[in-house]
């Protein structure tokens, strides 16, 4: 069975992994921040690169979370028709109701 939780479960972890998977955008942003500090290129280049990096990671995270939540249907429970498989009472040691077909020992 699936564990049910809120949509926020795993969002931060997924977002951090998407930041790592899109590391090349982070490298570009880091280089532009370094160039801003060293040779004074315009600030908005480094800011735009950083926002694009976070935006791409956020968009892919939202798509993953949406895909996980869209498949939330419960599987249909079907009766086990295999006569050789173990029943729940055999596995868990539960005693069920007595069979009606069993002969009574009342003489």
C-alpha distance (Angstrom), angle and dihedral (degrees) to the residues before:
residue distance angle dihedral
X1 . . .
X2 3.73 . .
X3 3.74 120.3 .
X4 3.77 109.3 -118.2
X5 3.76 118.5 -142.9
X6 3.75 141.0 144.5
X7 3.77 124.0 -69.0
X8 3.81 89.9 -107.2
X9 3.80 92.2 65.1
X10 3.77 106.7 113.7
X11 3.80 96.1 -0.6
X12 3.80 95.2 120.7
X13 3.79 93.0 44.8
X14 3.80 91.2 48.6
X15 3.81 90.6 47.7
X16 3.81 92.0 51.5
X17 3.80 91.1 49.4
X18 3.79 90.3 50.0
X19 3.80 89.3 51.8
X20 3.81 88.1 53.7
X21 3.80 93.5 45.4
X22 3.81 89.8 52.4
X23 3.79 92.6 47.4
X24 3.81 92.2 136.0
X25 3.81 89.6 68.8
X26 3.79 88.4 49.8
X27 3.79 90.6 51.9
X28 3.80 90.4 52.3
X29 3.80 90.8 48.6
X30 3.80 91.5 48.0
X31 3.81 91.8 50.4
X32 3.80 91.3 49.7
X33 3.82 91.1 48.6
X34 3.82 89.3 50.6
X35 3.80 90.9 48.9
X36 3.79 89.7 49.2
X37 3.80 90.4 54.1
X38 3.80 96.3 41.5
X39 3.79 107.4 37.7
X40 3.80 100.7 12.4
X41 3.79 102.0 -117.0
X42 3.80 112.8 174.4
X43 3.80 113.5 -67.2
X44 3.78 96.2 -132.6
X45 3.84 92.7 66.6
X46 3.77 91.5 63.3
X47 3.80 91.7 39.8
X48 3.82 92.5 51.9
X49 3.82 91.6 47.5
X50 3.81 90.9 51.3
X51 3.81 92.6 47.1
X52 3.82 91.0 49.1
X53 3.81 90.1 51.3
X54 3.81 92.3 50.6
X55 3.82 91.9 40.6
X56 3.80 94.4 53.8
X57 3.80 90.7 47.2
X58 3.81 91.5 47.9
X59 3.81 92.7 48.4
X60 3.79 93.5 49.9
X61 3.82 90.5 45.6
X62 3.79 91.2 52.7
X63 3.81 90.3 49.7
X64 3.82 91.5 51.7
X65 3.82 92.8 47.5
X66 3.83 90.5 48.0
X67 3.81 91.2 50.2
X68 3.80 91.8 50.4
X69 3.80 93.2 48.8
X70 3.80 94.9 44.9
X71 3.80 92.2 64.2
X72 3.79 95.3 57.9
X73 3.79 98.3 122.9
X74 3.76 118.0 127.6
X75 3.80 115.4 -123.0
X76 3.78 116.1 -110.8
X77 3.80 110.8 -101.5
X78 3.79 110.4 -130.2
X79 3.76 128.8 -171.0
X80 3.79 115.0 -102.3
X81 3.79 106.1 -116.1
X82 3.80 96.8 179.2
X83 3.82 107.4 112.4
X84 3.82 92.5 -160.0
X85 3.80 98.9 54.0
X86 3.79 122.6 97.5
X87 3.77 116.7 -99.3
X88 3.79 123.1 -134.0
X89 3.78 90.8 -106.4
X90 3.81 90.3 54.9
X91 3.80 92.9 50.2
X92 3.79 101.1 40.2
X93 3.80 98.7 31.9
X94 3.78 95.1 -120.6
X95 3.75 118.4 154.2
X96 3.78 112.6 -134.5
X97 3.77 130.4 -160.2
X98 3.82 114.8 -63.9
X99 3.78 116.7 -98.3
X100 3.80 116.8 -101.4
X101 3.79 90.1 -145.7
X102 3.81 93.1 60.1
X103 3.82 114.2 107.0
X104 3.77 116.4 -110.9
X105 3.80 118.7 -126.3
X106 3.79 94.2 -146.8
X107 3.81 107.7 126.1
